[in-house]
Each structure stands twice: as structure tokens, then as C-alpha cells.
Amino acid sequence: MKKFYLCIAALCLVFLGLNPTAAHAASNSLSVATVQANTANVYALPNSGSQVVHILNKGEEYPLLTSSAGDATSPVTHTVDSGDTLWIIANQYGVSIQEINSCNKLKTTSIYPGQKIAIPQHMTIYTVKSGDTLWKVSQQYNVNVNDVVKANNLRSTQLSPGQKIKIPDYYYQIQLLNGEKGWIKKSCIQIKNEKRMMMGWNYGGTTDTYIGQNRSPNLKVVSPSWFVLDSQRVLSASIDARYVSAAHAQGKKVWPLLANRFDPVLTDVIIGNPQKRQQLVTALRDSLVKSKSDGINVDFENIDMKDKQNFVLFISELKQALQPYKILVSVDVTRENGDPFWSGSYDRHQLGMIADYIIMMGYDEHWDGDPTPGSVASLSWTAQGIQLLMKDVPAQKIMLAVPFYTREWITNQSTNKVTSYDRTMAEAEKIIANKGLHKVWDDKACQNYVEYTANGQKHQIWLEDNQSMQLRQNIVNQYHLGGIAAWYIGAETPAIWTTFDLYR
């Protein structure tokens, strides 16, 4: 059965344009490139003679995909074209005019078409120590031995103490916005490895039930619903220190949730007023610091379009206030759609620049009250939502929120009236067992499906289970996302955590 499922999952990934092999290469580690130079060129190919597709600024971060020596081990010569200047050439190759002048012993800034200009290569110079070998030096700098030989024109593999060795400046491929990729010199970036997040929201219980539900070792971040906007006091809070102590004892981070009651008028009254907005920021800062929280999750939904910029200002002011305490800010956004209040009121690009994480709520493709039965989150709908969000937000900042629930759709066969009921994973499995139902695979939704008819009513359930969760995990891996969030902890079946074993 497992082999059959893997084949079906691979077909779903191919249908979505994903690489099934890469998708199954699950890892909890995500490599991120941070630009260290004031500006850095991103090239279409791993060589500085190719087209410059982007110029990044210091501090910008993007997921690192792979590396290549490119032209780092070979001399680079530029043939001057009509209209070229030293400034244009220097910018194309990411070097300075002074370096070009020195390399070519130029005594004038005048150049002419057809002239050959040598482009200086940036390489690290390593001084050989006693006991060093080519392999040891190459491993130290994470470069290929043959590239070191080529860069230094070595005729022997023997090294001598004091010998100067050039270490080639590799090109690294990074994932940019809009689904674009490009190559950047290693000397322009710093590489860091980050752990992917596995976050879960708590809902509908007490501190004691939450502590019990949060025990899974895969769960790294937990989010209790502690804060909500208040028309009288700006902020209403229900903090429990026992929750934080228990979570920290289990090695988990705590990101309390701040909600806006889905109330656009209340939201406007508070974040649309600079004084009340600052009052809210101050109250949150003081509460988070006092409770020893590690972050905050802002879940504002159904916002008036006129507050689009006010929401950005609120997140910016909140981030600035929490920065000294190293408290992270995550922001929930809906999957992009045509509704101005539920989607258009988020400036995803600006929010992505400010917040530490943007969490896409990857559910309610077919919502409660929808007249048409369907999946809570089909795989194609989810993947396309991530692709749209990646146009505005760097991939490593995106977390995919997945549903630990589904809906049972009931259609009256006489009137065609449709009603729906939220079902936890456990409740759906109980219905299947009690009714003796057989799961079938829905190729369109890429998930299991059951149905039955009783008393003139047709019952349909698109299931969320290990298989649907594995396919969502594959999206996280394939697009180099920052992690997964689950709505909500306690709705899942215990077996679901085996899907997220990589987070242990």
C-alpha cells in the first residue's frame, strides 16, 4: 500500500510541476544566503559574463539552492562592445573600476570596441600549514579539489608549509522572488543553516489540555490564543505562566496569537489611530516580555482595504518594539483570492520585508457555508497559493499552514441544498469505521475521499490524513519554505506525527 501511495503522490507532484525526487529529500535544515556586500549582482548563469538579473542590497536573504565553480577557476576576458564604459563593465562583473585598472595596467579611462579587458577574480588566499593536504584545504572551504588545482595551475598534489593557495570563489544559486532563480558569488554572501519550524495553534481547550496536546517532539513552536483586540482597553489578554513554563520545559518556543475578532470596524478604530496603535504595541511588548514569550503570531482577518497601510505600520512598529528582546513576529495571511477584505487588504510584499515569518493559511478553499462541496485544501490550490505568495515574500520566510480538520458535506438529494460540518481528523476516521466506508483516491484534489448516501442525503468527505500531509510537506521541501503550521493541535490523529518526523 505504501508503494502504491508513493506512486500516486509522485503523479500528483508531476501534475503540479514539482520534482518528486527533490520533494522526498525531506530535511529540517534550510540553507539561507545573506548578502554581505553593499550590493551584489545576481547572474542568469554561474559566471559573471552572463546577464545580471538582479542587484541585491546588503542584508537581503534568500534560500540557497546549489553551488557551482562557474568561471571562478578560469581567467575571464571581456571584449569591449560599442557603448561600454569601465563603469558598465565593473558593474556587470561585480568588481571595482580600480581593480580593472590595476589588473590591466590601464593609464586612461578610455576604452574602444574590440579591446580585451581582463576581469580580476576574487579568490581567498590560504597559507598552507604543516600537515595540510589538498583534500583537507578543499574540505575546509567546501570547494572541489580539482577546482583548487585548476585555479592554482598546480602540477603536483604536494603542498609545502607557507605556500599560498588560491581558493576559488564559487557561484551559489539562490531562490529569488517571483519564482526566479539566479547565481551570486560566494564572496558576496554569508551562508547560514536554519531549522525549519513546526508550529501548532491551540484551540478550544484549557491550559491543562494544551500542555497534554503539545507533547509531540515534532512540535517546535506552540501558539495559545491569548490576545484579542478590545474596544474599551485596546487589548484583552489571558496569559497563563504555566503554559510557558511547560512549553519551555519541553524545548518548545511560545508564540501567542493576537486576533482581531474578524471585526473590520474594531480593527480600523485601533490600528487606524496612531495613539491607539502605539498603545496596543506597548501593551503587547510588556505582556510578551513579562510572560517570557519567544514570539507573537498576528492573525488579523477581514480587514478593511483602507487599513492596508495601517496594518503594515502596526507590524513595523511592533517589530521595532520587540527587536531588542529578540521576540519574533509572524503574520498570518490568507491564500491570495479576489476578496478585498479577506485577501486584498494584505500588502504581502511589505509585510514580508518586516516580519520574521509570513504564514499562509492553506485551507478553506471550500469554506463553511460554501454551496459547492469540495476539499478544504486541494493540493493544486495550495501549491498555487504558495507560488503566488513567493512573488512577494522570500521563500525561507514563508510557513505553510495545513488543516488538521476537514468538512463533511451533506447534500439533500431532493432540494440540492448543501450543509457542512467541521470534522477533526479523528471524527472523520470514526465515520469511516462506523459506516464501513472505503477510501478512494481523488486525482484532482490529490487526497483520499469517501462518500455514502442515507435518508435521501449524500455525504462527502475529502480527507486530511498522512497522505495529504505528506504532499503538503513535499511542497515545503520543494519550494524551500521556512516550515509548517497546523490548525489546530488536538484535531489530528496520533499517527499524523510520523509524517513530520524530520522535525524531531
C-alpha positions in Angstrom: 0.0 0.0 0.0 2.8 2.4 0.8 4.5 1.8 -2.5 1.2 2.4 -4.3 0.7 5.7 -2.3 4.2 6.9 -3.2 3.5 6.4 -6.9 0.2 8.3 -6.6 2.0 11.1 -4.7 4.6 11.3 -7.4 2.0 11.6 -10.1 0.3 14.5 -8.1 3.7 16.3 -7.9 4.3 15.9 -11.6 0.9 17.3 -12.2 1.8 20.3 -10.2 5.1 20.8 -11.9 7.1 19.7 -8.9 10.1 17.4 -8.7 9.0 14.2 -6.9 12.6 13.2 -6.2 13.6 16.5 -4.7 10.3 16.7 -2.8 11.0 13.4 -1.0 14.5 14.6 0.0 13.0 16.0 3.2 15.2 17.9 5.5 14.7 20.0 8.6 17.7 22.2 7.6 17.3 25.2 5.3 20.4 27.0 3.9 20.0 30.8 3.6 22.3 33.2 1.8 22.6 36.7 3.4 24.1 39.4 1.3 27.3 40.8 2.9 28.4 43.2 0.2 26.8 46.6 -0.1 25.5 45.5 -3.4 25.8 42.1 -5.1 25.0 41.0 -8.7 22.8 38.0 -9.4 23.6 36.4 -12.7 21.5 34.3 -15.0 24.3 31.7 -15.2 27.1 30.8 -12.9 29.5 33.2 -14.5 30.0 36.9 -14.4 29.8 37.2 -18.1 26.1 36.3 -18.2 23.2 38.6 -17.8 22.7 40.4 -14.5 19.1 39.6 -13.5 19.1 41.4 -10.1 21.2 43.6 -7.9 20.7 42.8 -4.2 21.5 45.0 -1.3 23.2 44.2 2.0 21.1 42.2 4.4 18.8 40.7 1.9 18.2 37.0 2.4 17.1 34.2 0.1 17.2 30.3 0.2 20.4 28.8 -1.2 19.8 26.0 -3.7 23.1 24.7 -5.0 26.7 25.8 -5.9 28.9 25.7 -8.9 32.5 26.8 -9.6 31.4 28.7 -12.7 34.1 30.9 -14.1 35.8 31.2 -10.7 38.7 28.9 -11.8 39.3 30.4 -15.2 40.6 33.7 -16.5 37.7 36.0 -17.6 38.2 38.3 -20.5 35.6 40.9 -21.6 35.6 42.1 -25.2 34.6 45.8 -25.2 31.4 46.5 -27.1 30.1 49.8 -28.5 28.8 51.9 -25.6 30.8 50.1 -22.9 32.5 52.1 -20.2 34.7 51.0 -17.4 31.8 51.7 -15.0 29.4 49.5 -17.0 31.9 46.7 -17.2 32.8 46.9 -13.5 29.1 46.7 -12.5 28.5 43.8 -14.9 31.2 41.7 -13.2 30.8 42.9 -9.7 34.3 44.4 -9.4 35.6 47.9 -9.0 37.0 50.2 -11.7 40.2 50.4 -9.6 40.5 46.6 -9.7 40.1 46.6 -13.5 42.7 49.4 -13.9 45.2 47.6 -11.7 44.6 44.2 -13.4 45.0 45.6 -16.9 47.6 48.4 -16.1 45.3 50.9 -17.7 46.6 54.5 -17.7 43.4 56.0 -19.1 39.6 55.5 -18.7 39.2 55.5 -22.5 38.4 52.1 -24.0 37.5 51.1 -27.6 35.3 48.4 -29.2 37.2 45.1 -29.6 39.6 45.9 -26.8 40.2 42.9 -24.5 39.8 43.6 -20.8 40.9 41.1 -18.2 38.4 40.8 -15.3 40.1 40.3 -11.9 38.8 37.2 -10.0 38.2 37.4 -6.3 39.8 34.5 -4.6 40.6 33.7 -0.9 44.3 33.3 -0.3 45.2 30.5 2.0 48.6 29.9 3.6 49.5 26.2 3.8 50.2 24.9 7.3 52.2 21.8 8.3 50.1 18.7 7.7 47.8 20.3 5.1 46.7 18.3 2.1 44.7 19.5 -1.0 41.8 17.4 0.2 41.9 18.9 3.7 42.1 22.5 2.4 39.3 21.9 -0.1 37.1 20.4 2.7 37.8 23.4 4.9 36.5 25.8 2.2 33.9 23.5 0.8 35.3 23.5 -2.7 36.3 20.8 -5.2 39.9 19.6 -5.2 40.1 19.8 -9.0 39.0 23.4 -8.9 41.8 24.3 -6.5 44.3 22.6 -8.8 42.9 24.5 -11.8 42.9 27.8 -10.0 46.5 27.5 -9.0 47.9 25.7 -12.1 49.3 23.0 -9.7 51.4 20.3 -11.3 51.7 18.3 -8.1 49.3 17.5 -5.3 52.1 18.0 -2.7 51.8 21.2 -0.6 54.5 23.0 1.3 54.1 24.9 4.5 54.0 28.7 3.7 52.8 28.1 0.2 50.0 30.5 -0.9 46.9 28.7 -2.3 44.1 30.5 -4.2 40.6 29.3 -3.1 38.1 29.7 -6.0 35.1 32.0 -5.4 32.2 29.7 -6.3 28.8 30.9 -7.5 25.7 29.9 -5.5 22.2 29.6 -6.9 19.6 31.3 -4.8 15.8 31.3 -4.9 14.5 34.9 -5.6 11.0 36.3 -5.7 8.5 35.6 -8.4 9.8 32.1 -8.7 13.1 33.3 -10.3 16.5 31.8 -9.6 19.9 33.3 -10.1 23.6 32.9 -9.3 25.6 35.0 -6.9 29.3 34.9 -5.9 30.1 33.2 -2.6 32.3 36.1 -1.6 29.3 38.4 -1.6 27.2 36.3 0.9 27.2 34.6 4.2 25.6 31.2 4.4 23.7 30.1 7.5 21.7 27.0 8.2 18.3 27.5 9.8 16.0 24.9 11.3 12.6 24.6 9.7 9.7 25.4 12.0 6.9 23.1 13.0 4.3 25.2 14.7 0.8 24.4 16.1 -2.1 26.5 17.2 -4.1 25.6 20.3 -7.8 26.0 20.2 -10.9 25.4 22.3 -9.3 24.0 25.4 -7.7 24.8 28.7 -4.0 25.2 29.7 -4.0 21.7 31.1 -5.4 20.2 27.8 -3.0 22.2 25.8 0.0 21.0 27.8 -1.0 17.5 27.1 -1.7 18.1 23.4 1.6 19.8 22.9 3.8 16.9 23.9 4.8 15.7 20.4 8.6 16.0 20.0 8.0 17.1 16.4 6.2 20.3 17.5 8.8 23.1 18.0 6.5 26.2 18.3 3.2 26.4 20.0 0.6 29.2 19.9 -2.1 29.8 22.5 -4.9 32.3 21.8 -4.0 34.8 24.5 -4.6 38.3 22.9 -7.6 39.9 21.2 -8.4 43.4 20.3 -10.7 45.2 22.8 -12.9 48.2 22.0 -12.5 49.5 25.6 -9.0 48.6 26.6 -7.4 48.2 23.1 -6.1 44.8 24.2 -7.6 41.9 26.2 -5.2 39.3 27.4 -5.5 35.9 29.1 -1.9 34.8 29.9 -1.0 31.6 31.8 2.6 31.4 33.1 2.2 27.6 33.5 1.7 27.2 29.7 5.0 28.9 29.0 6.9 27.0 31.7 5.6 23.7 30.4 6.4 24.5 26.8 9.9 25.7 27.6 10.5 22.6 29.7 9.6 20.5 26.6 12.0 22.6 24.4 9.3 24.5 22.6 9.0 28.1 21.7 5.8 30.1 22.5 4.3 32.5 20.0 0.9 33.7 21.5 -1.8 34.6 19.0 -3.2 38.0 18.6 -6.7 38.1 17.0 -8.9 40.9 15.7 -12.2 39.1 16.2 -12.7 39.2 12.3 -14.0 42.7 13.0 -13.0 45.3 10.4 -14.6 48.2 12.3 -12.8 47.4 15.6 -9.6 46.8 13.7 -9.9 50.2 12.0 -10.6 52.0 15.3 -7.4 50.7 16.8 -4.8 50.4 14.1 -6.1 53.4 12.2 -5.5 55.6 15.2 -1.7 56.3 15.8 -2.2 56.7 19.5 -4.2 53.6 20.0 -1.9 51.7 17.7 1.0 52.7 19.9 -0.9 51.8 23.0 -1.5 48.3 21.5 2.2 47.9 20.6 3.3 48.9 24.1 0.8 46.6 25.8 1.8 43.6 23.6 5.5 44.3 24.2 5.1 44.4 28.0 2.9 41.3 28.1 5.2 39.3 25.9 8.4 40.2 27.8 6.7 39.6 31.2 5.4 36.2 30.1 8.8 35.2 28.6 7.2 34.5 25.2 9.5 33.9 22.3 7.4 35.4 19.5 3.9 36.5 18.5 1.5 35.4 15.8 -0.7 38.2 14.4 -3.9 36.8 13.0 -5.9 39.8 11.6 -8.5 38.7 9.2 -11.3 40.6 7.4 -9.5 43.9 7.3 -11.0 46.9 5.6 -9.0 47.9 2.5 -8.5 51.4 3.8 -6.4 49.9 6.7 -4.0 48.1 4.3 -1.1 50.5 5.1 -2.2 50.9 8.7 -1.7 47.2 9.2 1.8 47.4 7.7 2.6 50.3 10.1 1.3 48.3 13.0 3.5 45.3 12.1 6.5 47.6 11.6 6.0 49.4 14.9 5.5 46.0 16.7 8.7 44.6 15.1 10.7 47.6 16.2 9.4 47.4 19.8 10.1 43.6 20.1 13.5 43.7 18.3 15.6 44.5 21.5 14.1 41.5 23.2 14.6 39.1 20.2 10.9 38.3 20.1 9.9 37.1 16.6 6.9 38.4 14.7 4.9 36.1 12.5 1.9 37.3 10.4 -1.0 35.2 9.1 -2.3 35.9 5.6 -5.0 34.2 3.5 -4.2 32.4 0.3 -4.5 35.1 -2.3 -8.0 35.5 -3.7 -10.3 38.1 -5.2 -12.0 39.2 -1.9 -10.7 42.7 -0.9 -11.4 42.3 2.8 -10.1 38.7 3.2 -7.2 39.0 0.7 -6.7 42.4 -0.8 -6.1 44.2 2.5 -2.7 42.4 3.0 0.4 44.1 1.5 2.2 40.9 1.3 5.4 42.4 0.0 5.8 45.0 2.7 4.7 42.5 5.4 7.3 40.0 4.1 10.1 42.6 4.4 9.2 43.4 8.0 8.0 40.2 9.7 10.2 37.2 10.5 7.6 34.8 9.1 4.6 35.0 6.9 2.2 32.1 7.4 -0.1 31.3 4.5 -3.4 29.8 5.8 -3.6 27.0 3.3 -7.2 26.0 3.9 -10.8 26.9 3.3 -10.7 26.6 -0.5 -14.2 25.3 0.1 -15.4 27.2 3.2 -18.1 26.6 5.8 -21.3 27.6 4.1 -19.9 27.1 0.6 -22.8 26.0 -1.7 -20.4 23.7 -3.5 -18.9 20.7 -1.7 -15.2 20.2 -2.1 -11.8 19.9 -0.4 -10.8 22.2 2.4 -7.5 22.5 0.6 -6.7 20.6 -2.7 -3.0 20.2 -3.4 -3.0 22.3 -6.6 -4.9 25.1 -4.8 -2.4 25.0 -2.0 0.7 24.9 -4.3 -0.6 27.7 -6.4 -1.2 29.8 -3.3 2.5 29.3 -2.3 3.7 30.3 -5.8 1.6 33.5 -5.6 3.0 34.4 -2.2 6.6 33.7 -3.3 6.2 36.6 -5.8 6.2 38.9 -2.7 7.9 37.1 0.1 11.3 35.3 0.3 10.7 31.5 0.5 12.5 31.0 3.7 10.2 33.4 5.5 7.0 31.5 4.4 5.3 28.9 6.5 2.5 26.8 5.1 -0.4 26.4 7.5 -2.1 23.0 7.0 -5.5 21.8 8.1 -5.8 19.1 10.8 -9.5 19.2 10.1 -11.9 18.6 7.2 -15.6 19.0 6.4 -18.4 16.6 6.0 -20.7 17.9 3.2 -24.3 16.8 3.2 -26.5 17.4 0.1 -30.2 16.9 0.2 -30.9 15.0 -3.0 -34.5 16.4 -3.2 -33.6 20.1 -2.8 -29.9 20.0 -3.6 -29.4 22.2 -0.5 -25.9 21.8 0.9 -24.8 21.9 4.5 -21.4 21.3 6.0 -19.9 20.3 9.4 -16.3 20.7 10.5 -14.8 17.4 11.4 -11.5 16.7 13.1 -9.3 14.0 11.6 -10.3 11.6 14.4 -14.0 12.3 13.8 -13.6 11.6 10.1 -11.9 8.3 10.7 -14.6 7.4 13.2 -17.3 8.0 10.5 -15.4 5.8 8.0 -15.1 3.0 10.6 -18.7 3.2 11.7 -20.1 3.3 8.1 -17.6 0.7 6.8 -16.5 3.1 4.1 -13.7 2.6 1.6 -11.3 5.4 0.8 -10.7 6.2 -2.9 -8.1 8.5 -4.3 -9.3 11.8 -5.8 -6.8 12.6 -8.6 -7.9 16.2 -8.9 -7.6 17.1 -5.2 -4.7 14.7 -4.6 -6.2 13.2 -1.5 -8.4 10.4 -0.2 -12.2 10.7 -0.5 -15.2 8.9 0.9 -19.0 9.2 0.3 -22.2 7.5 1.3 -26.0 8.1 1.0 -28.5 7.7 3.8 -32.1 9.0 4.2 -32.0 10.8 0.9 -28.8 12.7 1.7 -25.4 12.4 0.1 -22.5 12.6 2.5 -19.0 13.6 1.1 -15.6 14.0 2.9 -12.3 14.9 1.4 -9.9 13.5 3.9 -6.9 15.1 5.6 -4.6 12.3 6.7 -1.0 11.2 6.5 -1.1 11.1 2.7 -2.4 14.7 2.3 0.0 15.9 4.9 3.0 14.2 3.2 2.1 16.0 -0.1 2.0 19.3 1.8 5.3 18.6 3.4 6.7 18.0 -0.1 5.6 21.5 -1.1 7.6 22.9 1.8 10.7 21.0 0.8 10.3 21.7 -2.9 9.9 25.5 -2.5 12.4 25.8 0.3 9.9 27.2 2.7 10.5 28.0 6.4 8.2 25.4 7.8 4.7 24.2 8.6 2.0 25.4 10.9 -1.0 23.3 11.9 -4.6 24.4 12.7 -5.1 23.0 15.2 -3.4 20.8 17.7 -5.8 18.2 19.2 -7.7 17.8 15.9 -5.2 15.3 14.5 -4.9 11.6 14.8 -1.8 10.5 16.7 -0.3 8.7 13.6 -0.1 12.1 11.8 3.1 13.0 13.6 5.0 10.3 11.8 4.7 12.5 8.7 6.6 15.2 10.4 9.4 13.0 11.9 12.0 15.2 10.2 11.2 17.9 12.8 12.3 15.7 15.8 
